[in-house]
Amino acid sequence: MNPARLLSRVLVAAALFASPAAVPAATPVPATPNASPPSSDPKPPEVSPEEIFTALCRALRENYPMLELTGWKEAWVQEFSTRLRAAPDRAAAFALMEELVCRLNDYHTRLSWPGRPRLLAPLLDAEPVLLSADNNGPRAVWDERPPLEMPSLHGLTIAVTFAPAGSEAQVGDEILAIDGLPVAEALAQSWRRAVGSSAAGKLRSALDRALAGPPSTTLRLQVRRGSNPPAGETAAITAPRGRRPVEDQLSSREVEGVPVLRISHWGTREGTGLRDRFDAELERWRNRPGLILDVRGNGGGSDGLAEEVMGRFLRAPVIASISFQRRVPEQTFGRFVSMAKPRGPWSYEGRVAVLTDEGSMSACEHFVSGMIEAGALACGTPTSGACGWIRTVELPGGVRLNVSRTYPLHTGGIPSPLLGIPPHLWAPRTLADVRAGRDTALAAALRWVQGTAPLPLRLQPVAPLSR
């Protein structure tokens, strides 16, 4: 199973699609012979969508750390107030409120409500990929903040990157339609309720959402396979949606004599056993001149556990991140500096590369930031930035807003919520790479780890504060 996407999909599905109905209900209390009859008091009136929307906007203003850096405009409030009044039902009203929250492009800031649809991912992986390695235009999707409407897919396409044995899908299938809709139309529909700090990150989130559906349903795809367009046969295929097996937190392999250690998620600090397992793996490869850490698709977990792994590569303390926490409801901030320190009886001294992509989120960004500060090479595509340290705000009608409290700075003092952490070596895949089974990020990292070249210059794109 493709390790770079598996846990990311599990975490993203949990973050984007979990319903309050999924929370275990209270255990029913058996009736007793002397129980009082049910109350005849009238049921309290249902809270209107307009009241909930007003409370939501107030909660965002009073809690979110820096609305200004998300492109927030007060005109949005009037826009959504007007659209809300025209909503045909409560489901449509909640979808509009979710769209407003998603304009912040912060995967830690999410809205949930009673009756929210529960969606599951299909049993396959798909990603946006380049049509040609010679086309430099599509790189702009990593260098630009997401627009309100989905940009053109010019130079990009959607490809199946993992398909389980026995499935109708094949790795390298180019997706042309999703559940009967042309792929661009399906992505445009899900774009408004997707999140990502860059256009590329949001496109990946929109794809995840477009492929997801209710439990026990079947995804229908129209695909082109066999060769690059315009040639190649087309086929109608299906894939079931459902729960997927959880990837092992730590795994390792050897590629061209270089150890590749895969960390799928950071879990919780207690109970995972990752620290001891990682120490044992590192001891095994101690005398190798270089190794690669693969954290693509690592959706986060414990910052502390990430720092413990980081500590095995440090000779001196490094700043992994600096967080500014808003003192709600004021507009003042407290500053927290996260220092990662050396850990263990020895530090690994070989060349280290870290593989990243838009699925590297939350605590994984903390890890990538600290590893870059320690001198590691980052390779692949940028991480997905966001604010952090979630606070839950209860809104009327059983609605809940999980909202970020801190604004983090990562390696080099750059606010990662703007465009994530870019790599030293850019290595996105093309459709031809996927069909040939080439891992471009791994290949680029191997060349650097096996060589003697110094760290290349790492360039950070910037974006204006308003769109």
C-alpha angles and dihedrals in degrees: 000000000000104000095197094067110023104086092034089061092048091051095041091048089051093047098042104033110026113124126211083237087070091067109098111262123233114272110263115250113227116241117254127213092245097044116138117250117260115279115264092206111129116260111259113257117266114257110248122240088240091059091048091048092052090051091047093054091047091050092051093049093047098043115024110098101224117002090169092067092054093060091253114174127189086222086072089067092057091043093054093041088059094045091046092057089056095048109122095216144356093272090058090045092054090047089056092049090050090051090055092051090048090057086075087065091215116137090200092058109072140152126225130181141176110285096017107164115258112226132187131198122244123254093259138065127236132177141181108260136178120264092214136014088219094060109094095176098083091060086080088077087070094043099051136068114246114271119224091253124045113267124230118286089226108153092008135088137176118251136182105245100178132024123174120238112279096021125129091236122086129204106259096032108146109223113228101167137016119208091338097313123109106256094246091052093047091050092047090055093051094039093082092060097039127093136213137140091230131036088251092052092049091047089055090049091048090052092052089052094046091053095047125090144159117309117278093018126124126238114225118207136180108208140178116219142177105042144011118287140308089032124055135086122271126223139185110230138170136212127191120238119225149105116321130211114264115247118239109265093230130026135156141200138167122244119184089340093307119117113235113198115195119204110186099185141349096234115181126323093243126053104017099090089213096133095057093041091050092048089053092050092048091050088054092055098033096121097046113112093227145006141187128229114205113204098155110141091013101146096194137250127168119021088198094056090047089053091051091056090043090053092068089068098046130098093179135014117282133192107249095181144338117220128197109204118201115233096225128256093007125079093238126105141213117218123227122184115200110208118190113208134201113270135191135025094296142010124235107250103189129098113286130199126187120206113216140175142161089288091065100099146158111347088013090063087052088054095046091049093053093045091053089050087052091056103264123144117244114212135180123035131329125287120246110258129211143151116262155194097086124227122191118225118192113220129192120284096032092294117146131201119199104199133183117245103189137058109213132207116203136187113344091014093280119147101241093200088075100062108337125245112311120214128242089236119039111213113164118167128245126215088254090053091053093048091048093047092243118157100204096186093051091047092051092047091049092054091052096043092049093047138061102239116132122243109289120234112278112215122203117206116218132208134204119257092240133041 
